[in-house]
Amino acid sequence: MNHKGIPASITQLETPCYFYDMDLLRETLSSIASITQPLDYKVHYALKANSNDRLLRTISQADYGADCVSGNEILKALQTGFPPEKIVFAGVGKADWEIDLALDQNIAMFNCESISEMEVIQERAAGKNKTARIAVRINPEIDAKTHHYITTGIEENKFGINREDLPQVLEAYHSLSHLQLKGLHVHIGSQITDMDVFKSLCLRMNEIQDYFRKEHIALDHINVGGGLGLNYEQPEKEAIPDFAAYFSIFKEFLNLYAGQQLHFELGRSITGQCGKLITKVLYVKEGVNTRFAIVDAGMTELIRPALYQAYHKITTPTSHREPQKYDVVGPICESSDYFGKAIELPALRRGDLLVVHTAGAYGEVMRSNYNLRDHLNFYYSDDIKR
Protein backbone atom coordinates (compact mmCIF):
# COMPACT_ATOMS: atom_id res chain seq x y z
CA MET A 1 0.00 0.00 0.00
CA ASN A 2 1.14 3.59 -0.56
CA HIS A 3 -0.26 7.10 -0.90
CA LYS A 4 -1.98 7.15 2.48
CA GLY A 5 -3.67 3.76 2.33
CA ILE A 6 -4.33 3.57 -1.41
CA PRO A 7 -3.02 0.39 -3.09
CA ALA A 8 0.08 0.56 -5.26
CA SER A 9 -2.14 -0.74 -8.09
CA ILE A 10 -4.22 2.44 -8.02
CA THR A 11 -3.88 2.89 -11.78
CA GLN A 12 -5.76 -0.39 -12.26
CA LEU A 13 -8.85 0.88 -10.43
CA GLU A 14 -11.71 1.86 -12.68
CA THR A 15 -12.89 5.37 -11.87
CA PRO A 16 -14.85 6.97 -10.41
CA CYS A 17 -14.68 4.64 -7.45
CA TYR A 18 -14.76 4.39 -3.70
CA PHE A 19 -11.84 2.65 -2.04
CA TYR A 20 -12.30 1.37 1.51
CA ASP A 21 -9.39 0.60 3.83
CA MET A 22 -10.87 -2.28 5.81
CA ASP A 23 -7.81 -2.56 8.06
CA LEU A 24 -8.33 1.04 9.18
CA LEU A 25 -12.02 0.34 9.81
CA ARG A 26 -11.15 -2.63 12.00
CA GLU A 27 -8.51 -0.61 13.86
CA THR A 28 -11.08 2.13 14.47
CA LEU A 29 -13.62 -0.36 15.82
CA SER A 30 -10.98 -1.89 18.09
CA SER A 31 -9.97 1.54 19.37
CA ILE A 32 -13.55 2.31 20.37
CA ALA A 33 -14.08 -1.10 21.96
CA SER A 34 -10.92 -0.85 24.05
CA ILE A 35 -12.34 2.28 25.71
CA THR A 36 -16.06 1.53 25.90
CA GLN A 37 -16.10 -2.12 26.95
CA PRO A 38 -14.52 -1.56 30.40
CA LEU A 39 -17.05 1.24 30.96
CA ASP A 40 -19.97 -0.88 29.67
CA TYR A 41 -20.87 1.87 27.18
CA LYS A 42 -22.92 0.65 24.21
CA VAL A 43 -22.18 1.97 20.72
CA HIS A 44 -24.69 1.82 17.88
CA TYR A 45 -23.36 2.51 14.40
CA ALA A 46 -25.41 5.16 12.55
CA LEU A 47 -26.26 3.60 9.20
CA LYS A 48 -27.03 6.99 7.70
CA ALA A 49 -23.28 7.71 7.57
CA ASN A 50 -22.56 4.78 5.25
CA SER A 51 -24.69 1.71 4.56
CA ASN A 52 -22.20 -0.20 2.40
CA ASP A 53 -22.80 -3.92 2.97
CA ARG A 54 -19.14 -4.85 3.44
CA LEU A 55 -18.66 -2.13 6.04
CA LEU A 56 -21.88 -3.03 7.85
CA ARG A 57 -20.97 -6.71 8.10
CA THR A 58 -17.57 -5.80 9.52
CA ILE A 59 -19.17 -3.50 12.09
CA SER A 60 -21.87 -5.98 13.12
CA GLN A 61 -19.28 -8.75 13.47
CA ALA A 62 -17.41 -6.48 15.90
CA ASP A 63 -20.51 -6.63 18.16
CA TYR A 64 -21.82 -3.09 17.62
CA GLY A 65 -25.47 -2.09 17.55
CA ALA A 66 -27.27 -0.22 14.78
CA ASP A 67 -28.86 3.23 14.81
CA CYS A 68 -31.46 3.39 12.03
CA VAL A 69 -33.56 6.27 10.73
CA SER A 70 -35.77 4.41 8.23
CA GLY A 71 -37.47 1.10 7.74
CA ASN A 72 -35.10 0.19 4.96
CA GLU A 73 -32.14 0.89 7.24
CA ILE A 74 -33.68 -1.53 9.75
CA LEU A 75 -33.95 -4.15 7.01
CA LYS A 76 -30.37 -3.50 5.91
CA ALA A 77 -29.13 -3.79 9.50
CA LEU A 78 -30.88 -7.14 9.90
CA GLN A 79 -29.53 -8.40 6.57
CA THR A 80 -25.96 -7.52 7.51
CA GLY A 81 -25.95 -9.22 10.88
CA PHE A 82 -27.18 -6.74 13.48
CA PRO A 83 -29.52 -8.51 15.92
CA PRO A 84 -32.92 -6.86 16.57
CA GLU A 85 -32.14 -6.36 20.25
CA LYS A 86 -29.28 -4.04 19.26
CA ILE A 87 -31.26 -1.88 16.82
CA VAL A 88 -32.66 1.53 17.76
CA PHE A 89 -35.03 3.44 15.49
CA ALA A 90 -34.78 7.22 15.35
CA GLY A 91 -36.19 9.77 12.91
CA VAL A 92 -38.69 12.59 13.03
CA GLY A 93 -41.08 11.10 10.44
CA LYS A 94 -41.61 7.37 10.95
CA ALA A 95 -44.17 5.95 8.53
CA ASP A 96 -46.76 3.41 9.68
CA TRP A 97 -45.11 0.56 7.75
CA GLU A 98 -41.76 1.39 9.32
CA ILE A 99 -43.26 1.33 12.82
CA ASP A 100 -44.97 -2.00 12.03
CA LEU A 101 -41.67 -3.44 10.79
CA ALA A 102 -39.85 -2.36 13.95
CA LEU A 103 -42.59 -3.82 16.14
CA ASP A 104 -42.63 -7.09 14.22
CA GLN A 105 -38.86 -7.39 14.53
CA ASN A 106 -39.00 -6.54 18.25
CA ILE A 107 -36.19 -4.00 18.02
CA ALA A 108 -34.62 -2.56 21.15
CA MET A 109 -36.00 0.98 21.12
CA PHE A 110 -38.00 3.67 19.36
CA ASN A 111 -36.55 7.15 19.84
CA CYS A 112 -39.74 9.24 19.87
CA GLU A 113 -39.74 12.86 18.76
CA SER A 114 -43.30 14.05 19.42
CA ILE A 115 -46.50 13.24 21.29
CA SER A 116 -48.24 12.53 18.00
CA GLU A 117 -45.59 9.95 17.13
CA MET A 118 -46.05 8.30 20.53
CA GLU A 119 -49.80 8.11 19.87
CA VAL A 120 -49.25 6.45 16.48
CA ILE A 121 -46.81 3.90 17.91
CA GLN A 122 -49.37 3.20 20.66
CA GLU A 123 -52.04 2.58 18.02
CA ARG A 124 -49.84 0.28 15.91
CA ALA A 125 -48.57 -1.62 18.98
CA ALA A 126 -52.09 -2.07 20.37
CA GLY A 127 -53.20 -3.56 17.05
CA LYS A 128 -50.49 -6.17 17.41
CA ASN A 129 -51.03 -6.65 21.16
CA LYS A 130 -47.42 -5.58 21.74
CA THR A 131 -45.66 -3.11 23.99
CA ALA A 132 -43.18 -0.77 22.34
CA ARG A 133 -40.09 0.30 24.24
CA ILE A 134 -39.44 3.99 23.74
CA ALA A 135 -36.96 6.71 24.60
CA VAL A 136 -38.05 10.33 24.45
CA ARG A 137 -35.83 12.46 22.24
CA ILE A 138 -35.37 15.80 23.92
CA ASN A 139 -34.11 18.98 22.34
CA PRO A 140 -31.44 20.02 24.86
CA GLU A 141 -30.87 23.53 23.45
CA ILE A 142 -27.14 22.98 22.95
CA ASP A 143 -25.44 24.71 20.01
CA ALA A 144 -23.16 22.18 18.34
CA LYS A 145 -21.09 24.99 16.75
CA THR A 146 -21.10 23.24 13.42
CA HIS A 147 -22.72 23.78 10.00
CA HIS A 148 -26.35 24.85 10.40
CA TYR A 149 -27.53 22.02 8.12
CA ILE A 150 -26.12 19.42 10.54
CA THR A 151 -27.08 21.09 13.82
CA THR A 152 -29.98 19.20 15.42
CA GLY A 153 -30.19 20.22 19.06
CA ILE A 154 -31.49 23.78 19.16
CA GLU A 155 -35.03 25.08 19.34
CA GLU A 156 -35.33 26.03 15.67
CA ASN A 157 -34.54 22.47 14.51
CA LYS A 158 -37.29 20.02 13.57
CA PHE A 159 -35.86 17.32 15.83
CA GLY A 160 -36.80 16.38 19.36
CA ILE A 161 -39.20 17.59 22.05
CA ASN A 162 -38.59 20.93 23.73
CA ARG A 163 -37.96 20.74 27.46
CA GLU A 164 -40.88 23.00 28.30
CA ASP A 165 -43.20 20.42 26.69
CA LEU A 166 -42.10 17.56 28.95
CA PRO A 167 -45.12 17.83 31.32
CA GLN A 168 -47.48 17.30 28.39
CA VAL A 169 -45.34 14.43 27.12
CA LEU A 170 -45.51 12.64 30.46
CA GLU A 171 -49.23 13.28 30.75
CA ALA A 172 -49.74 11.73 27.32
CA TYR A 173 -47.45 8.81 28.10
CA HIS A 174 -49.39 7.81 31.21
CA SER A 175 -52.45 7.26 29.02
CA LEU A 176 -50.62 5.11 26.44
CA SER A 177 -50.73 1.58 27.81
CA HIS A 178 -48.79 -0.06 24.97
CA LEU A 179 -45.68 2.09 25.44
CA GLN A 180 -42.91 1.52 27.94
CA LEU A 181 -40.72 4.55 28.61
CA LYS A 182 -37.22 3.20 29.01
CA GLY A 183 -34.93 6.12 28.36
CA LEU A 184 -33.87 9.53 27.12
CA HIS A 185 -32.35 10.37 23.77
CA VAL A 186 -30.52 13.47 22.55
CA HIS A 187 -28.50 14.26 19.46
CA ILE A 188 -27.15 17.75 18.92
CA GLY A 189 -25.44 17.59 15.54
CA SER A 190 -22.60 16.24 13.47
CA GLN A 191 -18.92 17.02 12.83
CA ILE A 192 -18.42 18.44 16.33
CA THR A 193 -14.76 19.07 17.16
CA ASP A 194 -15.12 21.26 20.25
CA MET A 195 -15.15 18.93 23.27
CA ASP A 196 -16.71 21.67 25.42
CA VAL A 197 -19.91 21.15 23.43
CA PHE A 198 -20.15 17.58 24.74
CA LYS A 199 -19.41 18.81 28.26
CA SER A 200 -22.34 21.24 27.95
CA LEU A 201 -24.50 18.37 26.72
CA CYS A 202 -23.61 16.29 29.78
CA LEU A 203 -24.50 19.09 32.17
CA ARG A 204 -27.83 19.65 30.40
CA MET A 205 -28.57 15.93 30.47
CA ASN A 206 -28.00 15.97 34.23
CA GLU A 207 -30.68 18.67 34.52
CA ILE A 208 -33.09 16.69 32.35
CA GLN A 209 -32.45 13.54 34.38
CA ASP A 210 -33.22 15.46 37.57
CA TYR A 211 -36.61 16.42 36.13
CA PHE A 212 -37.55 12.80 35.44
CA ARG A 213 -36.34 11.66 38.86
CA LYS A 214 -38.53 14.30 40.51
CA GLU A 215 -41.42 12.85 38.52
CA HIS A 216 -40.52 9.40 39.93
CA ILE A 217 -39.75 7.98 36.52
CA ALA A 218 -36.87 5.51 36.50
CA LEU A 219 -34.91 5.32 33.25
CA ASP A 220 -32.33 2.69 32.36
CA HIS A 221 -31.40 3.80 28.83
CA ILE A 222 -29.53 7.09 28.29
CA ASN A 223 -28.65 7.77 24.64
CA VAL A 224 -26.44 10.81 24.02
CA GLY A 225 -26.24 10.46 20.25
CA GLY A 226 -22.97 10.90 18.40
CA GLY A 227 -21.54 13.82 16.48
CA LEU A 228 -17.79 13.41 17.00
CA GLY A 229 -16.02 15.15 14.11
CA LEU A 230 -13.11 14.18 11.87
CA ASN A 231 -9.91 15.90 10.80
CA TYR A 232 -10.68 16.67 7.15
CA GLU A 233 -7.70 18.99 6.78
CA GLN A 234 -5.00 16.50 7.85
CA PRO A 235 -6.55 13.04 7.64
CA GLU A 236 -3.17 11.32 7.57
CA LYS A 237 -2.35 12.74 11.02
CA GLU A 238 -5.60 11.63 12.63
CA ALA A 239 -6.80 8.56 10.79
CA ILE A 240 -8.49 7.42 14.02
CA PRO A 241 -10.32 10.16 15.99
CA ASP A 242 -9.45 10.86 19.61
CA PHE A 243 -12.06 8.57 21.11
CA ALA A 244 -10.33 8.61 24.49
CA ALA A 245 -10.93 12.36 24.84
CA TYR A 246 -14.52 12.02 23.59
CA PHE A 247 -15.63 9.25 25.94
CA SER A 248 -13.76 10.74 28.90
CA ILE A 249 -16.02 13.80 28.73
CA PHE A 250 -19.08 11.64 29.39
CA LYS A 251 -17.34 9.61 32.06
CA GLU A 252 -16.38 12.79 33.93
CA PHE A 253 -19.41 15.01 33.54
CA LEU A 254 -22.51 12.84 32.93
CA ASN A 255 -24.31 11.55 36.00
CA LEU A 256 -25.51 7.98 35.64
CA TYR A 257 -27.64 6.34 38.28
CA ALA A 258 -27.85 2.72 39.41
CA GLY A 259 -29.01 0.46 36.61
CA GLN A 260 -28.54 3.03 33.86
CA GLN A 261 -26.65 2.19 30.69
CA LEU A 262 -25.09 4.80 28.41
CA HIS A 263 -25.56 4.51 24.65
CA PHE A 264 -23.88 6.32 21.76
CA GLU A 265 -24.71 6.65 18.06
CA LEU A 266 -21.42 7.06 16.20
CA GLY A 267 -21.36 7.15 12.41
CA ARG A 268 -18.96 9.55 10.71
CA SER A 269 -16.17 8.93 13.23
CA ILE A 270 -16.26 5.18 12.54
CA THR A 271 -16.22 5.07 8.73
CA GLY A 272 -15.21 8.56 7.60
CA GLN A 273 -11.46 8.16 7.32
CA CYS A 274 -11.49 4.64 5.89
CA GLY A 275 -13.13 5.72 2.62
CA LYS A 276 -11.63 7.64 -0.29
CA LEU A 277 -13.12 8.72 -3.61
CA ILE A 278 -10.75 8.17 -6.53
CA THR A 279 -11.38 10.06 -9.73
CA LYS A 280 -9.61 10.66 -13.05
CA VAL A 281 -8.81 13.94 -14.78
CA LEU A 282 -10.77 14.20 -18.01
CA TYR A 283 -9.64 17.65 -19.08
CA VAL A 284 -7.56 20.57 -17.90
CA LYS A 285 -9.28 23.78 -18.90
CA GLU A 286 -7.79 27.27 -18.75
CA GLY A 287 -10.34 29.88 -17.69
CA VAL A 288 -9.88 33.64 -17.54
CA ASN A 289 -8.73 33.66 -13.93
CA THR A 290 -9.11 29.99 -13.02
CA ARG A 291 -7.54 26.73 -14.12
CA PHE A 292 -10.03 23.86 -13.97
CA ALA A 293 -9.31 20.17 -13.48
CA ILE A 294 -12.44 18.48 -14.80
CA VAL A 295 -12.76 14.96 -13.35
CA ASP A 296 -15.01 11.97 -13.95
CA ALA A 297 -16.59 12.04 -10.46
CA GLY A 298 -19.10 14.67 -9.49
CA MET A 299 -21.55 15.80 -6.86
CA THR A 300 -23.48 12.64 -7.74
CA GLU A 301 -20.67 10.65 -6.11
CA LEU A 302 -19.79 13.05 -3.27
CA ILE A 303 -22.23 15.85 -2.55
CA ARG A 304 -20.71 17.25 0.66
CA PRO A 305 -18.75 20.11 -0.98
CA ALA A 306 -21.81 21.21 -2.95
CA LEU A 307 -24.31 20.76 -0.12
CA TYR A 308 -22.30 21.89 2.91
CA GLN A 309 -19.41 23.77 1.28
CA ALA A 310 -17.34 21.07 2.98
CA TYR A 311 -13.59 20.72 2.62
CA HIS A 312 -11.98 17.44 1.56
CA LYS A 313 -8.24 17.08 1.13
CA ILE A 314 -7.34 16.26 -2.48
CA THR A 315 -4.04 14.65 -3.46
CA THR A 316 -2.56 12.87 -6.45
CA PRO A 317 -0.02 10.04 -6.72
CA THR A 318 1.73 12.22 -9.31
CA SER A 319 4.30 14.31 -7.44
CA HIS A 320 7.22 15.15 -9.74
CA ARG A 321 5.67 18.14 -11.57
CA GLU A 322 5.66 21.82 -10.66
CA PRO A 323 2.65 22.78 -8.49
CA GLN A 324 -0.27 24.75 -9.90
CA LYS A 325 -3.64 25.79 -8.51
CA TYR A 326 -6.85 24.21 -9.75
CA ASP A 327 -10.54 24.28 -9.17
CA VAL A 328 -11.33 20.55 -9.13
CA VAL A 329 -14.78 20.19 -10.67
CA GLY A 330 -17.05 17.42 -11.89
CA PRO A 331 -19.03 16.84 -15.10
CA ILE A 332 -22.49 17.52 -13.66
CA CYS A 333 -24.47 20.38 -15.21
CA GLU A 334 -24.48 22.46 -12.01
CA SER A 335 -22.12 25.27 -11.04
CA SER A 336 -22.05 23.84 -7.50
CA ASP A 337 -20.44 20.63 -8.80
CA TYR A 338 -16.95 20.94 -7.37
CA PHE A 339 -14.63 19.17 -4.93
CA GLY A 340 -12.24 21.98 -4.11
CA LYS A 341 -11.22 25.45 -5.23
CA ALA A 342 -7.72 26.88 -5.65
CA ILE A 343 -6.23 23.50 -4.71
CA GLU A 344 -2.47 23.31 -5.20
CA LEU A 345 -1.47 20.12 -7.01
CA PRO A 346 1.39 18.98 -9.23
CA ALA A 347 0.66 20.09 -12.81
CA LEU A 348 -2.18 17.85 -13.96
CA ARG A 349 -2.70 16.11 -17.28
CA ARG A 350 -5.53 14.13 -18.80
CA GLY A 351 -5.67 10.68 -17.19
CA ASP A 352 -4.06 11.65 -13.87
CA LEU A 353 -5.75 10.27 -10.77
CA LEU A 354 -6.93 12.35 -7.83
CA VAL A 355 -7.77 11.06 -4.37
CA VAL A 356 -10.50 12.78 -2.35
CA HIS A 357 -9.85 11.88 1.28
CA THR A 358 -12.19 11.36 4.26
CA ALA A 359 -15.04 10.24 2.02
CA GLY A 360 -16.18 7.21 4.01
CA ALA A 361 -19.12 9.03 5.63
CA TYR A 362 -21.93 10.84 3.80
CA GLY A 363 -20.27 10.02 0.50
CA GLU A 364 -21.39 6.79 -1.12
CA VAL A 365 -24.61 6.78 0.92
CA MET A 366 -25.71 10.15 -0.53
CA ARG A 367 -24.87 9.39 -4.15
CA SER A 368 -27.49 9.87 -6.86
CA ASN A 369 -27.99 9.20 -10.54
CA TYR A 370 -28.74 12.84 -11.40
CA ASN A 371 -27.88 13.44 -15.08
CA LEU A 372 -28.58 9.68 -15.33
CA ARG A 373 -25.20 8.93 -13.78
CA ASP A 374 -24.75 5.34 -12.65
CA HIS A 375 -21.08 4.46 -13.21
CA LEU A 376 -19.48 3.94 -9.81
CA ASN A 377 -17.12 1.21 -8.67
CA PHE A 378 -16.14 -0.09 -5.25
CA TYR A 379 -12.85 -1.55 -4.08
CA TYR A 380 -11.79 -2.91 -0.70
CA SER A 381 -8.29 -3.31 0.72
CA ASP A 382 -9.09 -6.92 1.71
CA ASP A 383 -9.52 -7.82 -1.98
CA ILE A 384 -6.36 -6.17 -3.32
CA LYS A 385 -2.97 -7.88 -3.23
CA ARG A 386 -0.50 -5.82 -1.28
TAFENHU-V818108 format. One record per residue. RES is the residue in three letters. SS is DSSP state (a for helix, b for strand, c for the rest). PSI is psi as a letter, one per 40 degrees, with the letter a starting at -180 (NA if undefined). Layout:
RES;SS;PSI / RES;SS;PSI
This chain:
MET;c;i / ASN;b;a / HIS;c;f / LYS;c;f / GLY;c;e / ILE;b;i / PRO;c;i / ALA;c;d / SER;c;f / ILE;a;d / THR;a;e / GLN;a;e / LEU;c;h / GLU;c;h / THR;c;i / PRO;c;i / CYS;b;i / TYR;b;h / PHE;b;h / TYR;b;h / ASP;c;g / MET;a;d / ASP;a;d / LEU;a;d / LEU;a;d / ARG;a;d / GLU;a;d / THR;a;d / LEU;a;d / SER;a;d / SER;a;d / ILE;a;d / ALA;a;d / SER;a;d / ILE;a;d / THR;a;d / GLN;a;d / PRO;a;d / LEU;a;e / ASP;c;f / TYR;c;i / LYS;b;h / VAL;b;h / HIS;b;h / TYR;b;h / ALA;b;h / LEU;a;d / LYS;a;d / ALA;a;d / ASN;c;h / SER;c;f / ASN;c;h / ASP;a;d / ARG;a;d / LEU;a;d / LEU;a;d / ARG;a;d / THR;a;d / ILE;a;d / SER;a;d / GLN;a;d / ALA;c;e / ASP;c;f / TYR;c;i / GLY;b;a / ALA;b;h / ASP;b;h / CYS;b;i / VAL;c;e / SER;c;i / GLY;a;d / ASN;a;d / GLU;a;d / ILE;a;d / LEU;a;d / LYS;a;d / ALA;a;d / LEU;a;d / GLN;a;d / THR;c;e / GLY;c;e / PHE;c;h / PRO;c;i / PRO;a;d / GLU;a;e / LYS;a;e / ILE;b;h / VAL;b;i / PHE;b;h / ALA;c;a / GLY;c;h / VAL;c;e / GLY;c;g / LYS;c;h / ALA;c;i / ASP;a;d / TRP;a;d / GLU;a;d / ILE;a;d / ASP;a;d / LEU;a;d / ALA;a;d / LEU;a;d / ASP;a;d / GLN;a;e / ASN;c;f / ILE;c;i / ALA;c;d / MET;b;i / PHE;b;h / ASN;b;h / CYS;b;h / GLU;c;e / SER;c;i / ILE;a;d / SER;a;d / GLU;a;d / MET;a;d / GLU;a;d / VAL;a;d / ILE;a;d / GLN;a;d / GLU;a;d / ARG;a;d / ALA;a;d / ALA;a;d / GLY;a;d / LYS;c;e / ASN;c;f / LYS;c;i / THR;c;h / ALA;b;h / ARG;b;h / ILE;b;i / ALA;b;i / VAL;b;h / ARG;b;h / ILE;b;h / ASN;b;h / PRO;c;e / GLU;c;f / ILE;c;h / ASP;c;h / ALA;c;e / LYS;c;f / THR;c;a / HIS;c;h / HIS;a;d / TYR;a;d / ILE;a;f / THR;b;h / THR;c;e / GLY;c;f / ILE;c;i / GLU;c;d / GLU;c;e / ASN;c;i / LYS;c;e / PHE;c;i / GLY;c;i / ILE;b;h / ASN;b;i / ARG;a;d / GLU;a;e / ASP;a;e / LEU;a;d / PRO;a;d / GLN;a;d / VAL;a;d / LEU;a;d / GLU;a;d / ALA;a;d / TYR;a;d / HIS;c;e / SER;c;e / LEU;c;g / SER;c;e / HIS;c;e / LEU;b;i / GLN;b;h / LEU;b;h / LYS;b;d / GLY;b;a / LEU;b;i / HIS;b;h / VAL;c;i / HIS;c;h / ILE;c;e / GLY;b;a / SER;c;i / GLN;c;f / ILE;b;h / THR;c;e / ASP;c;h / MET;a;d / ASP;a;d / VAL;a;d / PHE;a;d / LYS;a;d / SER;a;d / LEU;a;d / CYS;a;d / LEU;a;d / ARG;a;d / MET;a;d / ASN;a;d / GLU;a;d / ILE;a;d / GLN;a;d / ASP;a;d / TYR;a;d / PHE;a;d / ARG;a;d / LYS;a;d / GLU;c;e / HIS;c;f / ILE;c;h / ALA;c;h / LEU;c;h / ASP;c;e / HIS;b;h / ILE;b;h / ASN;b;h / VAL;c;e / GLY;c;a / GLY;c;b / GLY;c;e / LEU;b;h / GLY;c;i / LEU;c;i / ASN;c;g / TYR;c;d / GLU;c;d / GLN;c;g / PRO;a;d / GLU;a;d / LYS;a;e / GLU;c;g / ALA;c;d / ILE;c;h / PRO;c;i / ASP;c;g / PHE;a;d / ALA;a;d / ALA;a;d / TYR;a;d / PHE;a;d / SER;a;d / ILE;a;d / PHE;a;d / LYS;a;d / GLU;a;d / PHE;a;e / LEU;c;h / ASN;c;h / LEU;c;i / TYR;c;i / ALA;c;h / GLY;c;e / GLN;c;i / GLN;b;h / LEU;b;h / HIS;b;i / PHE;b;i / GLU;b;g / LEU;b;h / GLY;c;c / ARG;a;d / SER;a;e / ILE;a;d / THR;a;e / GLY;a;d / GLN;a;e / CYS;a;e / GLY;b;i / LYS;b;i / LEU;b;h / ILE;b;h / THR;b;i / LYS;b;i / VAL;b;h / LEU;b;d / TYR;b;i / VAL;b;h / LYS;b;h / GLU;b;h / GLY;c;a / VAL;c;d / ASN;c;e / THR;c;i / ARG;b;h / PHE;b;h / ALA;b;h / ILE;b;h / VAL;b;i / ASP;c;e / ALA;c;i / GLY;c;a / MET;c;e / THR;c;d / GLU;c;d / LEU;c;h / ILE;c;e / ARG;a;d / PRO;a;d / ALA;a;d / LEU;a;d / TYR;a;e / GLN;c;f / ALA;c;i / TYR;c;h / HIS;c;h / LYS;c;h / ILE;b;h / THR;b;i / THR;c;i / PRO;c;d / THR;c;h / SER;c;e / HIS;c;e / ARG;c;i / GLU;c;h / PRO;b;i / GLN;b;i / LYS;b;h / TYR;b;i / ASP;b;h / VAL;b;h / VAL;b;i / GLY;c;a / PRO;c;e / ILE;c;i / CYS;c;g / GLU;c;h / SER;c;e / SER;c;e / ASP;c;g / TYR;b;i / PHE;b;d / GLY;b;i / LYS;b;i / ALA;b;f / ILE;b;h / GLU;b;h / LEU;b;i / PRO;b;i / ALA;c;h / LEU;c;i / ARG;c;i / ARG;c;h / GLY;c;e / ASP;c;i / LEU;b;i / LEU;b;i / VAL;b;h / VAL;b;h / HIS;c;i / THR;c;f / ALA;c;e / GLY;c;e / ALA;c;h / TYR;c;f / GLY;c;c / GLU;a;d / VAL;a;d / MET;a;e / ARG;c;i / SER;c;i / ASN;c;f / TYR;a;i / ASN;a;f / LEU;a;f / ARG;c;h / ASP;c;e / HIS;c;h / LEU;c;h / ASN;b;i / PHE;b;h / TYR;b;i / TYR;b;h / SER;a;d / ASP;a;d / ASP;a;e / ILE;c;h / LYS;c;h / ARG;c;NA
